[in-house]
Amino acid sequence: MAVLGGLLLLVWLASGVYRVQPDEEGVVLRFGAYHRRAAPGLNYHWPWPIETALTPRVTTQNLLNIGFRSAESTALRAGPTRDVPEESLMLTGDENIVDQDFVVRWQVSPGADGTANFLFNTRNPEPTIRSAAESMMREVIGRTPIEAVLTTARAQIETQVMQGTQAILDQYRAGVLIRQVQLSGGQPPAAVVEAFRDVQRASADADRAKNEALGYGNDIIPRARGEAERMVQEAQGFRDSQEARARGEAQRFTAVLDAYKLAQDVTMRRIYLETMEEILRKNPKVVIDDKVQGLVPFLQLNDGNRPAASQPRQAPSPATIAPALPGARPNAGLPR
């Protein structure tokens, strides 16, 4: 009996040997209360019922699917998924319904306090994390329009849900660290998905038409402004040229008037000669020396030299072209 009792005592003492893996953290309980931590490797505690050891995994990230469930997957293919509409159907900020699945990655908080809280403050950690994450996701999507939920605000939603879920679990002192929240899928309910796609296509067509109109406006408006500026510049140039020409004519007239006041005879003769030069330059003429005898007068009657029928022209007399100069004959200086 003594030998048997000694063997039983040795077996009982040997039952206190345990191993803590590198991804685990050892927690020793003495009479059910937290007593100390245990480092990775071989450790020893007083056998039951004095002390017990717990070795939760603290570095492994756990995956929690919300809105769908995944079946067991094999090495060759992933298992099928099953939709859970009571978790995935949510109301958006513009009173639309969206079918949104998401995944939560979590692990035990590092440190003695985190491990102790995980072991003693939460009986079922996964349902607690699921409820907190689903509640926060519904809150964030409930104040976000459906267009942003499906397109531009996904990263922002993930960040807000992760921070909000972590805050809830910290209030519970659950000893859980949320590593990532990742949205999966996201679409309107199956009953209205086709109508929603029609709305999306109409919105895309409206944006395309608006962009085309803006492009046409950006093309035609600068050209119209350039054309208007060109017309303004041409008008200003014409105005400046007319003003300069008018000033030149006025200055020339003033110069002629000043010359006429100084020498009237010379000025009148000069005006007369310049006027006759201008008239004769534009009309055909035949010059005959009055000393030559026996010439027959020649009158050109071709169409180029014939005056227009509607406006007959008469040869002006020298007296009407310029007044007679003092001391000169009326026909002096005129070509015959």
C-alpha positions, 0 to 999 in steps of 0.5 A: 500500500505504501508503494502504491501510494508513493506511485500515485503521489508521483503520478499526481505530482507529474501531472503538473508538467505542461508545455506552452507553445510559442503562439500561446500564453500560459496562465496559471490559476490557483484555486480558480483565481488568476495567479501568474503567467507562464513563459513559452516552453516547459513549465510546472504548476501544482497539480489539480485541484490546487492549480490549473494552467490555461494556454490560449493562443494569443498570436493567431488571428481568428476569422469571423464571417458576418452575413454569410457562412463558409463550409469546410474547405479542402486543399483543392477547393474552397467550400461553398458559402451560405448567405445569412440575410438576417445579418447582411440586410441593412438600411442605408442613410437614404432609406435603401436596403443593401446586402452587405457581408463582411469579415472580422479578423481578431486575436487575443490582446497581448499582455497579461491583462489582455489574456486574463480579460479574454479568459475571465470576462467573456464566456463566449468571445465569438458571439460577443464580437459578432454582435458588436461588429454587426451593431457597429456596421449597421450604425455606420451604414445607417448614416451613409447613402447607398451609392457611397456604400457600394462605391467610394466609402468602403475603406472609410466604412471599414475603418469606422467599423473597426474602431467602433467595434474595438471601443465596444469590446474595450468597454466590455474588457473582453481582451480582444484586439480587432485587427481588420474589418473587410467588406465582402460583396455588397449589392442591393437585395436580389429582388430589386437588383435589376432596377438598381442596375437600371438606375446606375446605368441611367446615372452613368448616361447622365454623367456621360451626357453632362461631360460631353456638354461640358466638353462641347462648352469648353471647346466652343466658348473659347473659340467664340471668345477668340472670334469676338476678340478678333472682331473687336481688334479688327474694328479697333484697327479700322477705327484707328486707321480711319482716324489716322487717315482723317487726321492726315487729310485734315493736316493736308488740307490745313497745309494747302490752306496755309500755302494758299494764304501765302501764295494764292496764284501758285497754289491755285495753279498747283491744285488745277494741275493736280486735279487735271492729272487725276482726271486724265489719268483715269480717262483715255486721251489722244494728244495732237500737236496743233502744228501738224496738218492733215490729221483726221480726228480719231474717236474711240467707240469701243466698249471699254471707252464708251461711257455708261448709258445710265450716267452719261459724262460730259467733258468739263470745261476748263472754267468749271475745273478751276477758276481762271488764273489772273493774267492767263487765258481761259484755255491756257494749259489745257491739252487739245 
